Amino acid sequence: MLKDFKPVLSILLRFIIIYLVLLFAYQFYLNSFKETGLDPFSRMIAEQVRLVQNVLGYPTMLYDDVKAEQVWFHVKGNYVTRMVEGCNAVSVMILFVSFIFAFYKGAKTFVFVIVGLLILYVMNVLRITGLNIVVTDHPNYSKMAHDYVFPAVIYGTVVLLWLVWIKCFALKNENS
């Protein structure tokens, strides 16, 4: 009976192992920057959000709060939001990578992961930019945008990428 579930258990075990390894590696990375404020990856995203907002006509400056491990977005003369580690979407990216590698299909797996991570990165920068614009121009909608709309954007992108991977690559018959 267990033989019938072997493929599913294999995929599940691969997912869990990859997820835990990546999660612990990420935590190790974060711990190495505890004393310096926001980690470099999160800071890079904040800088790119600042650049996009400046191009879109939302003059933005960043202010460090090293003690609280965050960066504040100062948009059009007001402190509107703050960038913390959780905003960088790395946890979502870890989930994405773990799922894709659980359905490993050779070299194309690596290509799909790289392309998918780039898409998630861009979507996350646009998500934070959109949130800052909503908070700046329509503060009444900021809670709904932060709690529901913009998380749906990043998680929806992950689900869409997963569906593409499963439909077009993972379950595709290798012989046809």
C-alpha positions in Angstrom: 0.0 0.0 0.0 2.8 2.4 0.9 4.2 1.7 -2.6 1.3 3.5 -4.2 2.2 6.7 -2.2 5.9 6.6 -2.9 6.0 9.3 -5.6 3.9 11.7 -3.5 5.9 11.0 -0.4 9.1 11.5 -2.3 8.0 14.9 -3.6 6.8 15.9 -0.1 10.1 14.8 1.5 12.1 16.7 -1.1 10.0 19.8 -0.5 10.4 19.7 3.3 14.1 19.1 3.1 14.8 21.9 0.6 12.5 24.2 2.5 14.2 23.6 5.8 17.7 23.9 4.4 16.9 27.2 2.7 15.0 28.5 5.7 18.0 27.8 8.1 20.4 29.3 5.6 18.3 32.4 5.4 18.1 32.7 9.2 21.9 32.3 9.4 22.2 35.2 6.8 19.8 37.4 8.8 21.6 36.7 12.1 24.9 37.9 10.6 23.4 41.4 10.1 21.6 41.8 13.5 23.9 44.6 14.6 23.9 46.6 11.3 20.2 47.2 10.9 18.3 46.1 7.8 20.0 43.2 5.9 21.7 44.1 2.6 19.1 42.3 0.4 16.2 44.2 2.0 18.1 47.4 1.7 18.7 46.8 -2.0 15.0 46.3 -2.5 14.3 49.5 -0.6 16.8 51.4 -2.8 15.1 50.0 -5.9 11.7 51.0 -4.7 13.0 54.5 -4.0 14.4 54.7 -7.6 11.1 53.5 -9.1 9.1 55.9 -7.0 11.3 58.8 -8.0 10.8 57.9 -11.7 7.1 57.8 -11.1 7.0 61.3 -9.6 7.0 60.3 -5.9 10.1 61.9 -4.5 11.4 59.4 -2.0 14.3 59.3 0.5 15.2 56.5 2.8 16.0 56.9 6.5 17.8 54.2 8.5 16.5 53.0 11.9 19.4 50.6 12.7 18.2 49.8 16.2 14.8 48.7 14.9 16.3 47.0 11.8 14.2 48.9 9.4 14.3 51.7 6.8 11.6 54.4 6.5 10.3 55.6 3.2 10.0 59.4 3.2 7.7 60.1 0.3 6.6 63.6 -0.8 7.7 65.0 2.6 6.0 62.4 4.8 7.1 59.2 6.4 4.7 56.8 4.8 5.9 53.3 5.4 8.8 51.3 6.6 10.8 48.5 5.1 11.5 45.5 7.4 13.0 42.2 6.6 9.6 40.6 6.1 8.9 42.9 3.1 11.7 41.4 1.0 9.6 38.4 0.0 12.5 36.0 0.6 10.2 33.7 2.6 7.9 33.5 -0.4 10.9 32.9 -2.7 12.0 30.1 -0.5 8.6 28.5 -0.7 8.6 28.9 -4.5 12.1 27.4 -4.9 11.3 24.5 -2.6 8.1 23.6 -4.5 9.8 23.8 -7.9 12.8 21.7 -6.8 10.4 19.2 -5.3 9.3 18.5 -8.9 12.9 18.4 -10.2 13.2 18.0 -14.0 16.9 18.5 -14.7 18.5 21.7 -16.0 15.2 23.3 -16.9 14.4 23.4 -13.2 17.3 25.7 -12.6 16.4 28.0 -15.5 12.8 28.1 -14.3 13.8 28.9 -10.7 16.1 31.8 -11.9 13.4 33.3 -14.2 10.8 32.8 -11.5 12.9 34.5 -8.8 13.5 37.4 -11.1 9.8 37.7 -11.7 9.1 37.5 -8.0 11.8 40.1 -7.3 10.3 42.6 -9.8 6.8 41.9 -8.6 7.9 42.6 -5.0 9.5 45.9 -5.9 6.4 46.9 -7.7 4.2 45.7 -4.8 6.1 47.9 -2.3 6.0 50.8 -4.7 2.3 50.4 -5.1 1.8 50.2 -1.4 3.7 53.4 -0.9 1.7 55.2 -3.5 -1.6 54.0 -2.0 -0.5 55.1 1.5 0.7 58.5 0.1 -2.3 59.3 -2.1 -5.1 57.2 -0.5 -4.3 56.6 3.2 -7.9 55.4 3.9 -7.1 52.3 1.8 -3.7 51.6 3.3 -4.7 48.8 5.7 -6.7 47.0 3.1 -3.9 47.4 0.5 -1.2 46.2 3.0 -3.1 43.3 4.5 -5.0 42.0 1.5 -4.4 43.5 -2.0 -0.6 43.5 -2.1 0.0 40.1 -0.4 -2.4 38.7 -3.0 -0.2 40.1 -5.7 3.0 38.4 -4.5 1.3 35.1 -3.5 -0.8 35.1 -6.7 2.4 35.4 -8.7 3.9 32.4 -6.9 0.7 30.3 -7.5 0.7 31.3 -11.2 4.4 30.4 -11.5 3.7 27.0 -9.8 0.8 26.3 -12.1 3.0 27.1 -15.1 5.8 24.8 -13.8 3.4 21.9 -13.1 1.4 22.3 -16.3 4.2 23.0 -18.8 7.2 21.3 -17.3 6.7 18.9 -14.3 3.8 16.8 -15.6 4.7 17.1 -19.3 5.3 13.6 -20.8 9.0 13.4 -21.5 8.4 11.0 -24.4 6.2 13.2 -26.5 
